[in-house]
């Protein structure tokens, strides 16, 4: 009987083309589009040009020097600050009169830079200009040390350097994928199950067909399990499909991300990720089933499940800045956190049987608890038949 209910619900769900389009295909295409967008954004070889507005009175020698700096386009204007406010320049620069001449004569002329603190582009332009000026400043200091026969090391009591422990050139790409993969896969799992889960109990109540279903000789637990299995199938299928599409897209349609998942690890990545998707999809389906049981109409069920599409961002944001080496047992035991931790491990090439076991085990435990609660609720007419019961 479970198979009969499962088959009926699954066929009904797949007949609705809107469900397939809105809950599976469109979110997946949108998510995969993010891969191309982020790759183009982070791996853009052509540096962006920033416009620097300077005063008309700037001497030609200083103007020529600034104009030769990489990534900067210098423009003489009457009012540099107003030019930035009008959006015609990124930053405004005021250099002291005869800036370079005063440096040659041993002086210490000033430069004032003005930028919109709320502009990310302005911050990037300021950082670029700051790098150029610091390089020039160090060169001038070194020259003055030599002119006065001074040892530069005397003025530097100690030196320090900051180095990355990363050994692979693909680490930056791995970090980017560790952000994109959870967004794509988890969002696909959740969005795929919401329409069916909202209709599977709340819809039956609203159409007054649940009572007829209960009059059949089918046990309540079989109905519950069959309907849950339907939502789980859709969520899991969507998650696995998103995983496969994610791997195919990064391997064959990108340049900067293609080597993150080695060719000999593609099958292992998809296989292990499918196990995680199955565990997480089943867990999410259990939660959706409970919310649908609580609702009396499809609209009400939508109100209950809509926060679910936002709350999953909390573990995503909290784990974004956590290194794969900093992941602990707790991360793999807490539902919702564990799927993000697992994805991060796999992206960085860590395949741990213990981690997979903890993800699956903790998910099964929560699913069992929710099923016991769902079975109890299913025996009460108040939850199965709605308010009118």
Steps between C-alpha positions, in 0.01 A plus 500: 500500500790735566617450141149576366473825695856597410443431130172695495645807675814500290308478174268781610798718585681429172186575298512859622742666259497818702635311800786358297580834338472721807641268764771309311605636162490877556684495837759265351559717192520807722749330729719379215493850357660610827799277420566685175443838665738437789764350274486805275513726807787332685708382206480809283848550352437856381543742796230760546585862425421762765456866421692742722385862493778760560506879493553691177791677667709183543841543331567296189784293651288380793201442274710290261636290788154420634372428149761227455380300802333168418121468530454877542365757258576856608267782399552873565184674619401820672354339812622141562273432801189613315605283206501196731159599639367524144620146432748606230807392699577235761731698728614862531868581548659828610880513471711785635630741235821374331462167677788316328736801508461532876576130543819538294603792721456291814164639599193318626201615291150378580230317309134501601271228368122514522276200444141400562529265799187313391641421154669162463652614173633809675663284769661284233629807314641643824675172575655497151619860530629436852713213371655721231572782745657269759725348235609847387546612862729207579707571188543866603597400855760256374648767273524749788671241721760453230549878451578543872701178523250349743423135541128438448513203739578735789152646465341154485560330838328182382317356201210261475307327225159338476483182294222263402518135598313410181704278275278490195432770244142376486428595863339829398281311255418241766393773740274649234341162427457433874269803495320425174445125544287525819293778346429296189447157652316590823273751328409239237410247770275738693324669208424166331302365795305807609214496242425129542535505878261794526240313299550149628318550832374860509369467144313183587337676796407802289341280229330283765650184351697392805193349665433279198863385509471410866190288430709261290653192671845659478674555832570855604873433530505370142332819377743708699803308374382497138444875492831569674677273253356704213637829632832334584531363148444839339740678736769233468468479123530877471804505729680220313417660165633833629819324615555340161427825315732686737788260430437499124483878489821556696692225316402578143373857484737694727873571493588623849293233680556195284784347705340531845345154474769272350394271216568189709277634780193593294318169557595495868382860545163433337457172688580636846305818433200291395506325838504839673222626274288193578543555875434873486214469249327244720548721805363810330205298366418388854494860619285603204263209570454619857434857388246380244326297771472812713344704218137494391548653154772509237545871559545444872752225429687744278516745787649229722760379249611840369727566802669166426630644173671776700609328822736266315714805428595523869732194507627596156608844620641369829715238325611724215804624690584165660802322354466136404768428763284665767195278446422291806278204586230743613471648151418156357252407770280811493226472234521761223855588606624155404410522130697825465795352689494191279493703179794712618702187579432349159584821314840509673560133420435353846308171481427375852287196573453625858359831378259331259390262774431784742300692238286197414465381861393837643254549214343157552461573872314827439288342225398220738398752767297702249332182373394402850356846548336489156346160574355637823356803320361283222283318751331826601214626282593855593825472299392260227163649407556864588311754707159364417573162655 
